[in-house]
Amino acid sequence: MPAPRVKADPLKPDRPPESAERYRRLPTGPHGLGPGEVQRDQRSRLQSAITELIAEHGYQAVRIRDVTTLAHVSRPTFYTLYTNKEQLLLSAYDEIAGRTARTVMRAYDREAPQRERLRSAVRAFAELAAAEPDAISLLVLGAFGAGAKALERRNRTLEALERRIRVSRDRTSTRRRAGLTVKVILGGIREVTAARLREGRANLLPELADELTAWAASYPPELPVGLPVPVPARGRRSSDVVNAPSERARRGEVRLPSGRHDLSRQFVENSQRERIVDATAAIVAAKGLAGLTIPEIARRASISHETFYEIYPTKHDAFLDAQKVGMHQALLVTAEAYGAHEDDWPRAVAGALRALIDYICSEPAHAHLSLVDTFAASPEAIEIRDSALHAFTARLGPGRGLAHDPTASPRIVAEATAGGIWQILHHYVENDRIAELPDAAPQIVYMALTPFLGPEQAAAAACRES
C-alpha cells in the first residue's frame, strides 16, 4: 500500500490552480463585508487548509504555521478564531461530517423502493468522496491519531448516522430486528472507500456505487427469525472475559530465573522480546499510543532500558512488532479453523470467525492494538493491517461463485464483507465490549455469509455452528 501523499514541503507553491482559488484572500481595504462574513471566510479557509494538510501528512505532522500559511490567514487571526490545532480539526470534522450526513440522508430518506433509496445514498456518498477526497479522508481516516476528542467525535457521528439510517429502514418494519446490519453495511462501504482514498483512486468510487449497492442490498432490513440477537450486557467489561490466556500469552508471563542459568541466549532474547511486545500492547490498550514510553515498557516487561535498545531501536519498532505478533496469531488460528472444514465452505468461514473471536477474547490487549490503535500509528502499521485484512478477505474467495446477487462483482462482495466484519470487531473492542463477542458470534457469522448464500441459508449455517 502506498504511503499517504506527502509533498516535500507543505509550504512550497506546488499546488494546483484550484488550490489558489480556494484560499483566495478577501479584498483589502473597504469591501462592504461585515465582521461575521469575514470570520466565516477565514474559518472556511483554515478548515480547508487543515483538511488538505492532514490528508497529505497526517495530523501529528501538521503545524499551525503550515495551516495559516496555506490558508493565507495570520497567526494572530487564527488565535482569535480557534484556541489550538485540535479545535480547528474538530470544527473541520464537524463541517464535513454534517455535510456528508445531510447528503447521504437527503438521498436515502425519501419515498422509493428500499434498493433504489440505498443506491441513491451510496452513489451520493461516492460522488462526494470523488469530488472531495481530502474531506472524506478526514471523515474516515483523519480522526485516528488526532487524540481522544477526535475519536469521540467520530464515534458520535457514526452512531448518529446509524440511528438515522436505522429509523429510515425500520419505518415499514413491524419487528425491527436489524441487529448489526446497518453497522456492517456502513463498515463495508467505509473500508472500500478508505482503500481507494489511501491509493489515490477516489475517482473510481462512483463506478463502484452499483456494485456496493448490490452487496448492501443482500442484507434484508430484518434478521431472520431464529437467529439469536443478544441484548448488550450493560456493565460487562473486557476484564470479564473468561477465556484463558493464549499459549503465547502464557509464555510471555514466565519470568526467567535470576543469576546464573543454563538457558540459551536465543531463549532469553525470545522471552524478552515476547515480554516487550506484551507490555507494549497492554500500555497502548490502557493509555493509547501517546502513553507508550520506553521506561513504561521496560518496567512492565521487567527488563532494563539497555536490554530494550538491544532488541528495538525505538518504541515505534516495538509497536510494529507487537502488531505483527497479534496479526500473525489471529491469522494462524483462523487458518487452522478454516482448514479443518475446507470441504464445507460455510462451515469453514463460521469456524474461522469463531476461532478469531476466541483469540480476541484470549488476547484483548493485542486485539485492541491491532483493531483500534493501528490507524493512529504510521503508514507502516496501516500496511500491516491491510495485509491481514486481505488475508481474511481471501478466506471468502471460495464463496465468490455463490454470490447471492449476480449484479455485485465477486471482488467487491468479498472486500466489503471482510471490511464490514472488521468494523464490527473494531466496534466491540474499542467500546470495551469484548465480553459480548462470543454471544454476538452467530450474528457475525450470518453477516459474513449472507452476501454469498442469502439470508436464510446464512442464518441456518450460523445457527448450526452456534
N, C-alpha and C positions, 0 to 999 in steps of 0.2 A: 504494500500500500504506500503510495507516495506521501511524503510529509506535507503538513499544511503549506499553503502557498506563502512562501517567505521571500520578501524582497531584501536586497542588501541593506537598505536604509529606508525606513518609512517616511523620511523627510525629503528624499530625493524627488525631483519633479518628473517621475516616470509614470504618472497615472494617466489614464485615458482622458480624452477631452470631456466626456460627460462628468468626470470627477470634478473638474474645474467648475463646471456649471453648478454642480450640486453644492459646492462650498463657496459660491459667489457671495461676496460681502454686499450688504446693503449700501446704497449710495451715501457718501459722506455729506456733511452739511445738512441744510434744511431738506427734508424729504417728506414731511407731512405724516409720517408714521408715528403712532403713539408708542409709549414705553412698552406696553403689553405686546404689541406686534413685533417690536424689535427683539424682545426677550424670547418670544416664540420662535423667531427665525434663528436666534443664536442657539437655543436649545436643540432645535432640529438639526442644525449643522454639527453640533457636538455629538448628538446621538448617532448621526450617520457616520461620523468620524470614528467613534469608538467601535461601532459595529464593523466597519471595514477593517480596522486595525486588528481587532480580535480574530476575525476570520483569517488574517494573514499571519499573525504572530502568536496568538493565544493571549489570554487575559493577563497572565503574570508578566509578560514581556512589554506590555503597553504602558507608557508613561503619560502623565498628564501633559507634559510638554509636547509629546507626539500628537496627542489629540487636539490640543489648542492650535498647534501649527497647521495641521491638516484642515481644521475647521475654520481657520482664519478668525479665531476668537482669542483675545488677550487672556493671559493667566488671571489678572485681577477680575476680569469679567466672568471667567469660569467660576471663581470662588464666590461671586455674588449669586450664581445660579445653582451650584452644587457644592456640597461640603467636601466631597472627595471623589475618587475614581469609582468606588463601589456604588455610590449614589447615582452617578451618571449611568453606570451599567444597568442598574435596576430600572431606571427610567426608560432606557432604550429597550430593555427586555419587555417591560410592561407595554410599551407602544407597539412593538411587533407582535407580542402575544395577543393583545387585544384586537389588533387589525387582522391577524390570522384567524382568530376565533370568529370574528364577525364575518369574514369572507367565507369560511367553511360553513358556518351555520346558516348564512343567507342562502347558500346553495343547497343545503340539506333540508332545512326546516320549511318545507313547502308541500303543497298538495300534489303528489305524484306517486307512482308505484315505488316501493322501497328501493328496488335496484336502481331506478333512474335517479332517485334522490342521492343514493350512495355514489353513483357515477359522477353526478354533478359536483358533489362535495370533494371527491378525490381529485377530479380534474381542476377545480378551483384552487386547491392546495398546491397541486403540481405546477400549475401555471404561475402561481405566486412564487414558488421556490425557484423556477426557471428565470423569472424576471428579477428577483431579489435574492440571489443565493447567499450573500453575506448576511442579510437579515434572518433568513430561515436557518442559516448555520448558527447564528446566535441563539435562536429558539431551541434547536435540537441538540446543539453541541456546546455552545458558549458558556452555559451556566456551570459546567463541570470545570473545576479548577478555580472558580471565582469566589469560593467561600460558602459558608453555611447559609447566609441570607439568600444568595442567588439560587442555591439548590432548593431552599424552602419555597422561594417564589416559583421555581419551575414546577415543583410538586403541586402547589396550589393551583397553578394554571392548568396542568394536566387533569387534576381532579375536577375542576370546574367544567372543562370541556367534556370530560367523560360523562358528568352528570347531565349536561345539556343534551348530548347525543342520546344518552340512555332514556331520558324523558321523551325525546322525539321518537325514538324507536318503539317505546312502550305505549304510545298513545292509543294504539289499536289492540294492545295485548290485554288479556284477562289474567294470566298467571304471573307475568313479569318475572320470569326465571331467566335472566340474561347471564347471570354469573360473571365469568371473566371475559365474555365475548368482546365487549367494547374495548377492554384493555388490550386484548390480543390484537384486534384489528388496528388500533392506534399504534401499538408497538411494532407490528409488522411494517406498516407504512413508514413509521419513523426510521426503522433500520434501513429500508430500501432507500429512503431519502438521504439519510446520513451517509450511506456508502457513496452515492452519486456526488454529494457535496464534497466529501473528502477527496474524491477522484477528480474533481473539477468538471463533472459531467452533469450538472444540474439541468442543462438544456435538454437532456434526454427524458426527464421525468414526465412531461406531458404525453410522450409517446407510450409511457407505461401505465397511464391512467386507466385505460380499459382493462388491462391485464390485472392491475391491482384491484379494480372493482370486482372483477370476476372472482378473484381469490377471496376478497372480503365478503362477497355475497354468498359464498359457500357456507358461511356460518348463519344459521337461522336466528331470528330475534330471540327465540326462547330455546332453552336447553331441552333435550328430550326427556320425557318422563322416565323416572327410574335412575337417572344419573345423579349421584349424590352431589349436593351443593352445601358444603359445610358453612355454618354460621361463624363469622370471625370471633375468635376466642379473646375477648377483651381481657387485658391484664397478663396474658401469656407472653413471655419474652423469649429471646433466643436462649437464655440460660436455662429455660425449662425443657429444652430438648433432651430427651433421654437416651439418644443414640450414644453408644460407647465411642470414644475417640478412635479414629482410624489407626491402622497398624503403623502408618508413617508418623502420625502424631504421637503415638506411644513411644516410638523410637526417640523422638525429639525430647521427650520428658526425662529420658535417662541421663543422669549426671555421671560423668566419668570419675573414677577414683582419683583422689589427690595423691601427690607424692609419686614414687616410682611404681611403674606397672609395665606389663609386657604387651600392651596394646600397640598395634602398628601405627605409624604416623598417618597412614591413609585413613584408618578407622577413626582416629582422633579428629582429623580435619573434616571428615564427613559428619561426625557428630556435632562439631562446632558449627559447620555450615547449616545443618538441619536446625539447630537451636536458633541461629541468627534469622533464618527465613521465618520460623515460627514466631519469634519475637517481633519481627517486622510486621507480619500480618496482624498480630494482636494489637500492636500500637496503632497501626493505621485504622483498624476496625474501631478502636476505642476513642482515638483522638483526631482521626483524619490525617491526611498526608502532611498537613502543616505541623502536626505534633510529632512527626518522625524525626528523631535525632540520634546520632551515633551513641552518645552517652546512655540514652534510654535503651537502645538496642543492646548495648554491651551489658547493662545492668540486668535486663530481663533474660539475656542468653547466658549469663554467668561466665562472661569472657572479659578479657582486658581490651582496652582500645587498640593496643598494638596487634592483638590477635584479629580484631575486626579488620584492620587495614591490611593484614597479611592475606585476607580472603577476598575482600571487596575494596575497590578504590574509593567508592562513595556510597552514601546511603541510597542513592537512586539505583545503583547496581544491585544492592541488596533487595530493593523493592522489585526490580525486574526479575531477579532470581526467585523471589517469593511468588511472584505472579506465575512464572513458568512452572514452578513446583505444583501450585494449585491447579493450573490448567492441565498439566500432564496427568495428574492423578484423576481429575474429572474425566479426561478423555480415556484413560486406561480403564476405569470402572465401567464407563458406558460402552466401550468397545467389547469388553468381556461379556457384559449382559446382552448386548446386541448379538454377538457371535453365538451365544448359546441357543438362539432361536432364529438363526439366519434363514431357515427354510420357511418361516412363517413371519412375513414382514411386519404386520400389525403387532404381533406379539413381541417381535424383536424391538420395535420402537417403544412399546409400553415398558418392556423390561429395562431398556436403556434409560428411559426417563425416571423410572423408579430408582434405579441404581444411582443416577445423578442426584436425585433428591436425598437419598440416604447419605451420599457423600457430603452434600451441603450440610446436612444435619450433624455429621460427624466432624466437620471442619468449618465451623461458622466463621472464624476469623479469615481463613483463606478464601471462603466464599465471598465475604464482604470485600476483600481486596480485589478479587478477580471480577466480580459482577458490578460493584458500585464505584470503587476508587480508581479504576483504570483510566477513565477519561480525564481525571484530574492530574495525571502523572506526566505523560510525554507522548510524542508520536510513536516511539518505540513500544510503549506499553499498549497503545491502541493497536499497533500492528500485531502484537502477540495475541491480543483479544480477538482481532479479526480472523487470525489463523485458526483459533479454536472454534469460532463461530462457523467458519467454513467447514471444519471437520464435522460439526454437528449437522450442518446442512447436508453434507454428503450422506449421512445416515438416512435421510429422507429420499435419497436418489432412487432406490428401487420402487418407491411409490409413485414416481412421476407418471408412469404409464397408466396409473389408476385415477388420475385427476378427475374429480367429480364434475368439474365444468370444463369442457374442452376448449372454451374460449380463453382460458387463462394459460399462459405459457408455462411449461413444466419448470423452467428456471425460476420464474417469479414465484410460483407456488411454494417451492422449497425454500427459497430465500426469505420470503415474507413470513412463512410459518415458523422457521427457525428463529427469525428476529422477534416475532411475537412471543414465542415461548421464552426467549432470553429476557425480554422485558418483563414478563410475569415473574420470573425468578428474581430479577433485579428488584421488583416491587416488594416482594416478600422479605428479601434480605435487607434492603435499605430501611424498611419500616420495622425492623426487628421482629418480624413475624415468622421466622424460620420454623418455630414450633408448630405452625399451622400447615406447613408444606405437605407433610405426609397425608393429612386429611384432604388436601386440595389435589393430590396426585391423580385421582380418576378424571377430574375435570381438565387437568393439564394434558393428560393422555388424549382425551377427547378432542381438545383443541388442536393437538398435533396431527391427528388422523383425519379430522373432518374434511379438509380440503381434498383429500385423496379418496376417502371411502364414502363420503356423505355422512350426515349427522347420525342416522340410525345405526349404521354399521359401526361407526366410530364409537358411539355410546356403548354398543354391545361389547366391543373389544375392550373398552376402558373398564366396564363393569366386570368382565370376565377375568381381568387381571388384577382386580382390586382385592 
